[in-house]
Amino acid sequence: MKGIKVLGASGSVGKGQYTTCLQITNHTLIDAGNIMQSLGDKATEIDKIFLTHAHLDHIIDIAYLMDNSFTARKKPLKVYALAKSIDAIKKHIFNWEIWPDFSKLNLPGTTTPSCKFIQIEYDNVYDIEEGIKLIPFKSNHTVECCGYVIRSKNGAILFSADTYKNDKIWEIVNREKDIRSIIIDVSFSNGYSQIAKESKHLTPKQLEEEIQKLKRDNVEIYINHLKPPFRSVIINELRSLSFRNTILNNDDILKFEGGVSHSLSDESIKLEKLNRIGLSLSLEKDIDKLLELILVDAKNLTEADGGTLYLLKDDKLFFKVVQTDSLHIKMGGTHGKIKWDPLPLHIDGKPNRKMVAATCALDGSVINIEDVYNVKDFNFEGTQAFDKSTGYRSKSMLVVPLKNHEDKVIGVLQLINKVDNFIGEIKAFDKGDEEITLSLASQAAIAITNNTLIRDLERLLEAFLKSIIYAIGKKSKHTAGHINRMVKLTSMISKAINKDNNYFKDKHFSQNDLKVINWAALMHDIGKLSTPEYIMEKSKKLEGLYDGVEFVRFRIELIKKELEIAFLHGNISKEEMIKEKNNLDKWFLKISESNQGSELLSDKNIKLINDLSKKIYTLNGRVYKVLSKDEAEKLSVKKGTLTDKERQIINDHAKVTVGILEKLPFPEKYKRIPEIAGAHHEKLNGKGYPKGLKGDEISFEARILAIADIFEALTASDRPYKKANPLSVAMKILYFMAKDGDLDKGMVKFFYKSGLYMEYAKKLLPKSSIDEVTVNFDDL
């Protein structure tokens, strides 16, 4: 056997929905929810049924199987189950009141019971025919219940049975590396989580919590037991999960080595599966994942063992994804680049019709080959060489063009070896395969075209934004440096929160969420395009288009010359001249010191500056002031180099940022960028700007930007107007800002406790800035 067949995958009976039943071999089942409808006459071949538990939806067809096969049986039906399950079935079903007790009815003309119940034990190994083994393990359900590890020489599958949260599942899968697939119960939608808990089933959200315990990334997740009333809601909720999962349907076949094949004998099933795949393709935004998804879905739809997806560019078919399940070959897509040379559509100006994929692209038509070894029109030397080196036998092949909305070929989908996955035989692709693959190819081509267009537009937008940062850098090198470092720190914080299971265990960012945060950080200072360069780069208090202290120096030197002239004319004494010249030199020294802005200006010096603005010299018929009112106002700034008016101009950049971004027509998934970017200077206590938001008015994402923005500014060593703070001082300031209600306390505490501050420091700060942080963040 190549895999197991799903005869029933639903949590109850509905239109086209049947309850749990897995065919392990031609003669063995797990559970008996849908034997008669699925197997029909072949049901009489079943002679072993392994039960998970005694709930009706898992045992019901044992009664009908015995009723239909009793007279035709040559040997008894053996029912393997846990002790309490056997007791329940005998007491409530095979009790002569609900149904005959077939364990007491002998096969016609024999003394052998027609049905035997055999007790199983957890963790025992039960050998089935054809090398298949079943190992029951304890499930977490409302009654005694077991799941099964179904093991073959080609791999293993874990079947959870009906279950709520169960650590045993993940312990087994993490330990036993041959398990390639998990079939797990998701019965209720997220809105019915309490009912799911009480009835011991899972919801999509609960499964997402459970999946965190899975330590492997090469296990496929399959969902069964959906309750029909919740099916459509559950399907939508499962699509939004952070990991890929597949919903099982009747007649699906799970391969032991991984992967699922879908039975498409029913047209309605074909349509449902194709619609589901089309939706999945439209939702997938990662081009590598999309290309791989197209090939995987095409293989599953047609039950192909292998395939290749090519994309057409510059008159060549480039290999994008190559897979052969039976050889465990996976190349391209999410498994790295393929280095094989592309296939040319023309050689020396002539169509390349010796290669089947090239011919398909040239003609834009389907090519269906029953056996590639019996075809002379195409050159399959490469295929035969591959077979010789691997022991593979390439046989049937289906090659389909991918055409976009303009009916232009953009690629080729090539499938090989249609497999009857339950018995392992290779057969030809039929007309139904051609039709379904053409439909998929059409959807795939549209998805690829849309994905490429969206990706190119997003790249253009991101490149445009980065070019704006480049332009800002030409105005202010340190501002561009701030943006780049702040973006890195924002990304570090966001990703750390995503992985955290302590402070923010209920917070999760999707890949799109992370991109929104990253772009908001990239754009947060875009408003500084409107900020005058002399203010952004102001390193001295009197600095404008030039440093005004030189103008003050010139004025003082001029006053000193006028004092000398006044002395020579006999208007003042020599002593007075010397005294005033000394005063001027002393005052200019204080003015120069005050102009630096690197130290906190004392009240005494502020008074001196104000007095000097009133100091007037009348010499030689002219009036001279030491300082103008404007110069005194600038020099009197107590801390830093900016006046209140200039500080407001700087602060207005946040308002301008919002104004610029709100004028951009962001698509829906990026709508929050202006709000997040524009709120990085808001404070939880309402004392921030530009809108004075407070508390919950400030989004979680904007709070991340606020911390990243402030911490980078505190530790930056390239500011022309201030020195960098050492790490200890920067963290102390963050601590007190959180204490004062400026910043989110929990986020600041996480920033410290997670070690992010030190991780950033080691990457981006000079060693001289890194010192010991002694503040106790526990009381935040």
C-alpha positions in Angstrom: 0.0 0.0 0.0 1.2 3.5 -0.9 -0.9 5.3 1.6 -4.2 5.3 3.4 -7.6 6.2 2.0 -10.1 8.5 3.6 -13.6 6.9 3.4 -15.1 9.4 5.8 -13.7 12.7 7.2 -16.6 14.6 8.7 -17.7 15.1 12.3 -21.3 14.2 11.4 -23.4 13.2 8.5 -24.5 15.9 6.0 -24.9 16.2 2.2 -21.7 14.6 0.8 -20.3 14.4 4.3 -19.6 11.1 6.0 -18.2 10.2 9.4 -14.7 9.0 10.3 -13.3 5.9 8.5 -9.8 5.3 7.2 -8.9 2.4 4.9 -5.4 1.2 5.8 -5.2 -1.8 3.5 -7.6 -3.7 1.3 -8.8 -5.6 4.4 -8.3 -3.2 7.3 -10.0 0.0 8.5 -9.6 2.5 11.3 -13.1 3.4 12.6 -16.3 2.5 10.8 -18.1 5.7 10.1 -18.6 5.2 6.3 -18.0 1.7 5.1 -21.0 0.7 3.0 -21.5 3.9 1.0 -17.8 4.2 0.2 -16.8 0.6 -0.5 -20.1 -0.9 -1.7 -19.6 -4.5 -2.7 -15.9 -4.4 -1.6 -17.0 -3.9 1.9 -17.2 -7.7 2.4 -13.4 -7.8 1.9 -12.9 -5.9 5.2 -12.0 -8.3 8.0 -10.3 -6.0 10.6 -11.5 -2.8 12.1 -9.4 -0.8 14.6 -11.6 1.5 16.6 -10.6 4.8 18.3 -13.6 4.9 20.7 -17.2 3.9 20.9 -19.0 7.1 19.8 -21.7 6.4 17.2 -20.1 8.3 14.3 -17.0 6.0 14.6 -18.7 2.6 14.9 -22.1 2.9 13.1 -21.3 0.9 9.9 -20.0 -2.1 11.8 -23.7 -2.9 12.2 -24.5 -2.5 8.5 -21.3 -4.3 7.4 -22.2 -7.3 9.5 -25.8 -7.2 8.3 -24.7 -7.1 4.6 -21.8 -9.5 4.8 -22.9 -12.1 7.3 -23.9 -14.8 4.9 -21.0 -14.2 2.5 -18.2 -14.2 5.2 -15.7 -17.0 5.3 -14.0 -15.7 8.4 -15.1 -13.4 11.3 -14.8 -9.7 11.3 -12.2 -8.8 14.0 -12.9 -5.5 15.8 -9.9 -4.2 17.7 -10.8 -1.7 20.5 -10.0 -0.5 24.0 -11.7 -2.4 26.8 -14.3 0.4 27.6 -15.1 0.7 23.9 -15.9 -3.0 23.6 -18.0 -2.9 26.7 -20.0 0.1 25.4 -20.6 -1.5 22.0 -21.8 -4.7 23.4 -24.0 -3.0 26.0 -25.6 -0.4 23.8 -25.4 -1.7 20.2 -24.9 -5.4 19.9 -27.4 -6.2 22.6 -30.3 -7.7 20.6 -32.4 -4.6 21.4 -30.7 -2.1 19.2 -28.9 -4.6 16.9 -28.2 -8.3 16.8 -25.1 -9.4 18.8 -23.0 -10.8 15.9 -20.4 -11.9 18.4 -22.9 -14.5 19.4 -24.0 -15.4 15.9 -21.8 -18.0 14.2 -20.9 -17.9 10.5 -23.3 -20.0 8.5 -22.5 -23.7 8.8 -19.6 -23.2 11.3 -19.1 -22.9 15.0 -17.0 -19.6 14.5 -18.5 -16.3 15.7 -19.1 -13.9 12.8 -17.6 -11.1 14.8 -14.9 -11.1 17.3 -13.9 -8.2 19.7 -10.2 -8.0 20.5 -8.9 -5.7 23.3 -6.0 -3.5 22.4 -3.6 -1.7 24.7 -1.9 1.7 24.4 1.6 1.7 22.8 1.4 -2.0 21.7 2.4 -2.6 18.1 -0.2 -4.4 15.9 1.1 -5.9 12.6 -1.2 -5.7 9.7 -0.7 -7.2 6.3 1.8 -5.8 3.8 4.2 -4.5 6.4 1.7 -2.0 8.0 1.9 -1.5 11.7 -0.6 0.3 14.0 0.4 1.7 17.4 -2.4 3.1 19.5 -1.7 6.0 21.8 -3.9 7.8 24.4 -6.1 10.5 23.1 -7.8 13.3 25.1 -11.5 12.9 24.6 -14.7 12.7 26.7 -14.5 8.8 26.7 -11.6 6.4 26.6 -10.1 7.0 23.2 -6.9 6.3 21.2 -5.2 7.7 18.2 -2.9 5.7 16.0 0.5 5.9 14.5 0.2 4.2 11.1 3.6 3.0 10.1 5.0 1.5 6.8 8.4 1.1 5.3 7.9 4.3 3.4 7.0 6.5 6.3 4.3 7.0 8.9 1.1 9.0 9.5 -0.3 10.0 12.9 -4.1 10.0 13.3 -5.2 12.0 16.4 -8.7 10.6 16.6 -11.2 12.8 18.4 -9.1 15.0 20.6 -8.7 18.2 22.6 -5.3 19.5 23.5 -2.9 16.5 23.8 0.8 16.8 24.5 1.2 13.1 23.6 0.7 13.9 19.9 3.6 16.4 19.7 5.9 14.2 21.8 5.4 11.3 19.4 5.8 13.5 16.2 8.8 15.3 17.5 10.5 12.0 18.5 9.6 9.8 15.6 11.0 11.4 12.4 9.4 9.0 10.0 6.0 10.6 10.7 5.4 12.8 7.7 1.7 13.7 8.2 -0.7 14.4 11.0 -4.4 14.0 10.7 -6.0 16.0 13.5 -9.5 16.8 14.7 -10.9 20.3 14.2 -14.7 20.1 14.9 -15.8 23.6 15.8 -15.2 27.2 14.7 -13.4 29.6 17.0 -16.7 31.1 18.2 -17.6 27.8 19.9 -14.3 27.3 21.8 -16.1 26.5 25.1 -18.2 23.8 23.5 -15.1 22.4 21.8 -13.4 22.3 25.2 -16.3 20.6 27.0 -16.8 18.1 24.2 -13.0 17.6 23.9 -12.5 18.7 20.3 -10.4 21.5 18.7 -11.0 24.8 17.0 -8.6 26.4 14.5 -7.3 28.8 17.1 -6.8 26.0 19.6 -4.9 24.0 17.0 -2.7 27.0 16.3 -1.8 27.1 20.0 -1.1 23.3 19.9 1.0 23.5 16.8 3.6 25.7 18.7 4.6 22.4 20.4 5.7 21.0 17.0 9.4 21.2 16.7 9.7 20.0 13.1 9.1 21.9 9.9 8.7 18.8 7.6 5.4 17.6 8.8 2.2 18.1 6.9 -1.0 19.0 8.8 -4.4 17.5 7.6 -7.7 18.4 9.2 -10.7 16.1 9.6 -13.9 15.8 11.7 -15.3 19.2 10.7 -18.9 19.5 12.0 -21.1 20.2 8.9 -22.9 23.3 10.4 -19.5 25.0 11.0 -17.7 23.7 7.9 -17.5 26.9 5.9 -16.5 29.1 8.9 -13.9 26.5 10.0 -12.4 26.5 6.4 -12.1 30.3 6.4 -10.5 30.3 9.8 -8.1 27.5 8.9 -7.0 29.6 5.9 -5.9 32.4 8.1 -3.6 30.3 10.3 0.1 30.9 10.3 0.9 27.4 9.0 -0.3 25.6 6.0 -2.9 22.9 6.4 -5.2 20.8 4.2 -8.8 19.8 4.8 -9.4 16.1 4.2 -12.3 15.0 2.1 -13.9 11.6 1.3 -11.7 9.5 -1.0 -8.5 11.5 -0.4 -5.4 9.3 -0.2 -2.6 10.3 2.1 0.8 8.9 1.0 3.1 7.5 3.7 6.0 9.5 2.4 4.0 12.7 2.5 1.4 14.4 0.3 -2.2 13.8 -0.5 -4.0 12.6 -3.6 -7.5 13.6 -4.3 -10.1 11.3 -5.8 -11.9 13.2 -8.6 -14.5 10.6 -9.7 -17.3 12.9 -8.8 -17.7 16.2 -10.8 -19.0 18.1 -7.8 -15.9 17.0 -5.8 -13.7 18.2 -8.8 -15.4 21.6 -8.7 -15.2 22.0 -5.0 -11.5 21.1 -4.9 -10.7 23.4 -7.9 -12.6 26.3 -6.3 -10.7 25.7 -3.0 -7.4 25.6 -4.8 -8.2 28.8 -6.8 -8.9 30.6 -3.5 -5.7 29.4 -2.0 -3.8 30.6 -5.1 -5.3 34.0 -4.9 -4.5 34.3 -1.2 -0.8 33.3 -1.5 1.4 36.3 -1.8 4.9 34.7 -1.7 5.9 33.9 -5.3 8.1 30.9 -4.3 5.3 29.5 -2.2 2.8 30.2 -4.9 4.7 28.4 -7.6 5.2 25.4 -5.4 1.6 25.4 -4.4 0.6 25.4 -8.1 2.7 22.3 -8.8 1.7 20.5 -5.6 -2.0 21.1 -6.2 -1.7 20.0 -9.8 -0.1 16.8 -8.7 -2.7 16.2 -6.1 -5.6 16.9 -8.5 -4.2 14.4 -11.1 -2.6 12.0 -8.7 0.8 12.6 -10.4 4.0 11.4 -8.8 6.1 14.2 -10.1 6.1 17.4 -12.0 7.9 20.5 -13.2 6.8 24.1 -13.3 8.5 26.4 -15.9 8.1 30.2 -16.3 8.7 31.8 -19.7 11.1 34.7 -20.0 13.2 35.9 -22.9 12.1 33.0 -25.2 13.3 30.5 -22.6 11.5 28.2 -20.1 13.1 28.5 -16.7 12.8 25.7 -14.1 11.0 27.1 -11.1 9.8 24.0 -9.2 10.7 20.3 -9.6 9.2 17.5 -7.5 9.1 13.7 -7.6 7.3 12.3 -4.5 8.5 8.7 -4.7 12.2 9.9 -4.9 11.7 12.5 -2.3 12.9 15.2 -4.7 12.0 18.8 -4.0 13.7 21.6 -5.8 12.8 25.2 -6.4 9.9 27.0 -4.8 10.6 27.1 -1.0 13.5 24.6 -1.4 16.1 26.9 -3.1 16.9 27.9 -6.6 17.3 25.4 -9.4 20.6 25.8 -11.3 19.6 23.8 -14.4 19.9 25.6 -17.7 16.6 26.9 -19.1 15.0 25.3 -22.2 15.2 27.5 -25.3 12.0 27.8 -27.4 14.1 28.4 -30.5 17.5 27.0 -31.5 19.3 28.8 -34.3 16.1 30.7 -35.1 14.1 27.5 -35.5 11.3 26.3 -33.1 12.7 23.7 -30.6 10.2 20.9 -31.1 12.3 18.2 -29.8 11.5 19.2 -26.2 8.0 18.5 -25.1 7.8 21.5 -22.7 9.1 23.9 -25.4 6.6 22.5 -27.9 3.8 23.0 -25.4 4.8 26.7 -24.9 5.2 27.3 -28.7 1.8 25.9 -29.6 0.0 26.8 -26.4 -1.7 23.4 -26.4 -1.9 20.3 -24.1 0.3 17.3 -24.8 -0.7 14.0 -23.2 1.7 11.0 -23.5 0.8 7.5 -22.3 4.4 6.3 -22.2 7.4 8.5 -23.0 9.5 5.5 -23.9 7.2 4.8 -26.9 7.3 8.3 -28.4 9.6 9.3 -31.2 8.4 12.9 -31.8 10.2 14.3 -28.7 13.7 13.9 -27.3 13.5 12.2 -23.9 17.2 11.4 -23.6 17.4 13.6 -20.5 14.4 11.8 -19.0 15.9 8.4 -19.8 19.3 9.4 -18.3 17.5 10.5 -15.2 15.7 7.2 -14.9 19.0 5.3 -15.4 20.7 7.2 -12.6 17.9 7.0 -10.1 16.2 3.7 -10.9 13.0 5.6 -11.7 10.6 4.7 -14.6 9.1 7.7 -16.2 6.0 6.7 -18.1 2.8 8.9 -18.5 3.2 12.6 -19.0 0.8 15.6 -19.2 2.1 18.9 -20.3 -0.1 22.0 -20.1 0.5 25.7 -21.0 -0.1 28.4 -18.5 -1.9 31.3 -20.2 -2.6 34.7 -18.7 -5.7 36.9 -19.2 -4.3 38.0 -22.6 -4.1 34.4 -23.7 -0.3 34.6 -23.8 1.8 31.6 -22.6 3.7 32.6 -19.4 4.9 29.1 -18.5 4.4 25.4 -18.7 3.1 22.8 -16.2 4.5 19.3 -16.8 3.2 16.3 -14.8 4.6 12.8 -14.8 3.4 9.4 -13.8 -0.3 9.3 -12.8 -0.4 6.9 -9.8 -3.1 4.8 -8.3 -1.8 5.7 -4.9 -3.6 3.0 -3.0 -2.1 0.1 -5.0 0.9 1.9 -6.5 0.3 1.3 -10.3 1.2 3.9 -13.0 -1.5 4.7 -15.5 -2.1 7.3 -18.3 -3.6 10.7 -17.7 -7.2 10.9 -18.9 -9.4 13.6 -20.5 -10.6 14.5 -17.1 -7.0 15.2 -16.0 -6.5 17.4 -19.0 -9.6 19.4 -18.3 -9.0 19.9 -14.6 -5.3 20.7 -15.2 -6.2 23.3 -17.8 -8.7 24.9 -15.4 -6.0 24.9 -12.7 -3.4 26.3 -15.2 -5.7 29.1 -16.1 -6.2 30.1 -12.4 -2.5 29.6 -11.8 -1.5 31.9 -14.6 -3.8 34.6 -13.3 -2.4 34.1 -9.8 1.2 34.3 -11.0 0.5 37.4 -13.1 -1.3 39.2 -10.2 1.4 38.1 -7.7 4.1 39.4 -10.0 2.3 42.7 -10.6 1.6 43.2 -6.9 5.2 42.2 -6.0 6.6 44.7 -8.6 4.3 47.5 -7.3 5.3 46.8 -3.7 8.9 46.8 -4.7 8.4 50.1 -6.5 6.6 51.6 -3.5 9.4 50.4 -1.1 12.1 51.6 -3.5 10.3 55.0 -3.8 10.2 55.3 0.0 13.9 54.4 0.3 14.7 57.0 -2.4 12.9 59.6 -0.2 15.1 58.5 2.7 18.1 58.9 0.4 16.8 62.4 -0.4 16.5 63.1 3.4 20.0 61.9 3.8 21.2 64.5 1.3 19.6 67.1 3.6 20.6 65.5 6.9 22.9 62.6 7.0 22.2 61.9 10.7 18.4 61.8 10.0 18.8 59.2 7.3 21.1 57.2 9.7 18.4 57.5 12.5 15.7 56.2 10.1 17.7 53.2 9.1 18.7 52.3 12.6 15.2 52.9 13.9 13.8 50.6 11.2 16.2 47.8 12.3 15.3 48.2 16.0 11.6 48.3 15.2 11.9 45.0 13.2 13.9 43.4 16.1 11.2 44.4 18.6 8.3 43.2 16.4 9.9 39.8 15.7 10.8 39.3 19.3 7.2 40.0 20.4 6.0 37.5 17.8 8.2 34.8 19.4 7.5 35.7 23.0 5.4 33.3 25.1 5.5 35.3 28.3 4.8 39.0 28.2 3.0 39.0 24.8 1.9 35.4 24.4 -1.5 36.4 23.0 0.0 38.9 20.4 0.8 37.6 17.0 1.8 39.5 13.8 1.3 38.0 10.4 3.9 38.6 7.7 1.8 41.4 6.4 1.5 42.9 9.9 5.3 42.9 10.1 5.6 44.5 6.7 3.2 47.3 7.8 5.2 48.0 10.9 8.4 48.0 9.0 7.1 50.4 6.4 5.6 52.6 9.0 9.0 52.8 10.7 10.6 53.5 7.3 8.2 56.4 6.7 7.9 57.8 10.3 10.2 60.8 9.6 9.2 61.4 6.0 7.7 64.7 7.2 11.2 66.0 7.8 11.4 66.7 4.1 9.6 70.0 5.0 11.9 70.8 8.0 14.6 73.4 7.2 18.0 71.9 6.9 19.6 74.5 9.2 17.1 73.4 12.0 17.6 69.7 11.5 21.4 70.1 11.5 21.5 72.8 14.2 24.5 71.9 16.3 24.9 75.4 17.9 22.3 77.7 19.4 23.1 80.6 17.0 23.5 78.4 14.0 21.3 79.1 11.0 22.5 79.3 7.4 25.8 80.1 9.2 26.9 80.1 12.9 25.7 83.5 14.3 28.4 83.4 17.0 30.8 84.7 14.4 28.6 87.7 13.8 28.6 88.3 17.5 32.4 88.0 17.5 32.6 90.5 14.7 30.3 92.9 16.5 32.3 92.7 19.8 35.6 93.2 17.9 34.0 96.3 16.3 33.0 97.6 19.7 36.5 97.1 21.0 37.9 99.1 18.0 35.4 101.8 18.7 36.6 101.8 22.3 40.2 102.3 21.1 39.1 105.2 18.8 37.2 106.8 21.7 40.3 106.5 23.9 42.5 108.1 21.1 40.0 110.9 20.8 40.1 111.4 24.6 36.5 110.5 25.1 37.3 107.7 27.6 40.2 106.9 29.8 42.7 104.1 29.1 41.5 102.3 32.3 37.9 102.4 31.1 38.9 101.2 27.6 40.9 98.2 29.1 38.1 97.4 31.5 35.4 97.3 28.8 37.6 95.3 26.4 38.2 92.8 29.1 34.5 92.6 29.9 33.7 92.0 26.2 36.3 89.2 26.0 34.9 87.6 29.1 31.3 88.0 27.9 32.2 86.5 24.5 33.7 83.5 26.2 30.4 82.9 28.1 28.5 83.5 24.9 30.6 80.9 23.0 30.1 78.4 25.8 26.4 79.0 25.9 26.3 78.6 22.1 27.5 75.0 22.3 24.3 73.6 23.8 26.0 70.5 25.0 25.7 71.4 28.7 22.7 72.5 30.8 22.7 76.2 30.9 22.8 77.6 34.5 20.3 80.3 35.6 23.3 82.6 36.3 24.4 82.4 32.7 20.8 82.9 31.4 20.6 86.1 33.5 24.0 87.2 32.0 22.7 86.6 28.5 19.5 88.6 29.1 21.6 91.4 30.7 23.9 91.5 27.7 20.8 91.9 25.4 20.2 95.2 27.2 23.9 96.3 27.2 24.3 99.3 24.9 27.5 101.1 24.0 27.3 104.6 22.6 30.7 105.3 21.0 31.8 108.0 18.5 28.2 109.0 17.7 27.0 105.4 17.1 25.0 102.9 19.3 26.2 99.3 19.6 24.4 96.4 21.3 26.3 93.3 22.5 23.5 90.9 21.7 20.2 91.3 19.8 16.9 90.2 21.4 16.8 87.2 19.0 20.4 86.1 19.8 19.7 86.3 23.5 16.5 84.2 23.1 18.5 81.5 21.3 21.4 81.6 23.7 19.1 81.3 26.7 17.8 77.9 25.7 18.5 75.9 28.8 19.1 72.5 27.2 20.0 71.7 23.6 20.2 74.1 20.7 16.6 74.6 19.7 14.3 77.4 20.7 10.7 76.6 21.5 9.7 77.9 18.0 12.3 75.8 16.3 11.4 72.8 18.4 7.8 73.2 17.3 9.0 73.3 13.6 10.8 70.0 14.3 7.8 68.5 16.1 5.6 69.5 13.1 7.3 66.8 11.1 5.0 64.2 12.7 1.9 66.1 11.5 3.5 66.5 8.1 4.3 62.8 8.0 0.6 62.0 8.6 -0.5 64.5 5.9 1.9 63.1 3.3 1.0 59.4 4.0 -2.8 60.0 4.2 -2.6 61.4 0.6 -1.1 58.1 -0.6 -3.7 55.6 -1.8 -2.5 52.6 0.2 -4.2 49.3 -0.5 -6.4 47.9 2.3 -3.7 45.7 3.8 -1.5 48.8 4.3 -4.2 51.3 5.4 -2.8 51.5 8.9 0.6 52.8 7.9 -0.2 56.5 8.3 -1.7 56.0 11.7 1.2 54.0 13.0 3.9 56.2 11.5 2.2 59.4 12.6 1.8 58.4 16.2 5.4 57.6 17.1 5.7 60.8 19.2 2.4 60.3 21.0 2.5 59.5 24.7 0.2 57.3 26.7 -0.4 60.2 29.2 -1.7 62.4 26.4 1.4 64.7 26.5 2.7 63.7 23.1 2.1 65.1 19.6 0.8 65.8 17.0 -2.7 64.9 18.2 -2.3 64.5 21.9 -3.6 60.9 21.8 -3.6 58.9 25.1 -4.0 55.4 26.4 -5.8 53.0 24.0 -6.0 55.7 21.3 -2.4 54.8 20.6 -2.0 51.5 18.8 0.2 48.7 19.9 2.3 49.1 16.8 2.8 52.8 17.3 4.0 52.1 20.8 6.7 49.9 19.3 7.8 52.7 17.0 7.9 55.1 20.0 10.3 53.0 22.0 12.5 52.3 18.9 12.5 56.0 18.0 13.5 57.3 21.5 16.1 54.6 22.2 17.8 55.2 18.9 17.8 58.9 19.5 19.2 58.5 23.0 22.1 56.3 21.9 22.9 57.8 18.5 26.5 59.0 18.2 26.1 61.0 15.0 24.0 63.9 16.2 25.7 67.2 15.5 24.0 68.9 18.5 24.5 66.3 21.3 26.7 63.5 22.6 25.5 59.9 22.6 24.2 58.7 26.0 25.8 55.5 27.3 23.5 52.5 27.5 22.9 52.8 31.2 21.6 56.4 30.8 19.5 55.6 27.8 17.8 52.7 29.6 17.3 54.8 32.8 15.6 57.5 30.7 13.3 54.8 29.1 12.5 53.5 32.6 11.5 56.9 33.9 9.5 57.7 30.7 7.6 54.5 31.3 7.1 55.4 35.0 5.8 58.9 34.0 3.3 57.4 31.6 5.0 58.5 28.4 5.7 54.9 27.2 4.1 51.5 27.4 5.4 50.0 30.7 5.0 46.4 29.6 6.8 47.0 26.3 9.7 48.9 28.0 10.0 46.0 30.5 10.0 43.5 27.7 12.6 45.5 25.9 14.9 45.1 28.9 14.0 41.6 30.0 14.3 40.1 26.6 17.8 41.5 26.2 16.8 43.4 23.0 18.5 46.6 24.2 21.8 44.7 24.5 21.4 42.9 21.2 20.9 46.2 19.5 23.8 47.8 21.3 26.2 45.0 20.3 25.2 45.3 16.7 25.0 49.1 16.3 26.6 51.0 19.2 30.3 51.6 19.7 31.8 49.6 22.6 32.5 52.8 24.5 28.7 53.3 24.8 28.0 49.9 26.3 28.0 49.8 30.0 26.1 48.1 32.8 22.4 48.9 33.3 21.6 49.0 37.0 18.0 50.1 36.9 15.5 47.6 38.3 12.7 47.2 35.7 10.7 44.7 37.8 8.5 47.4 39.3 7.2 48.7 35.9 
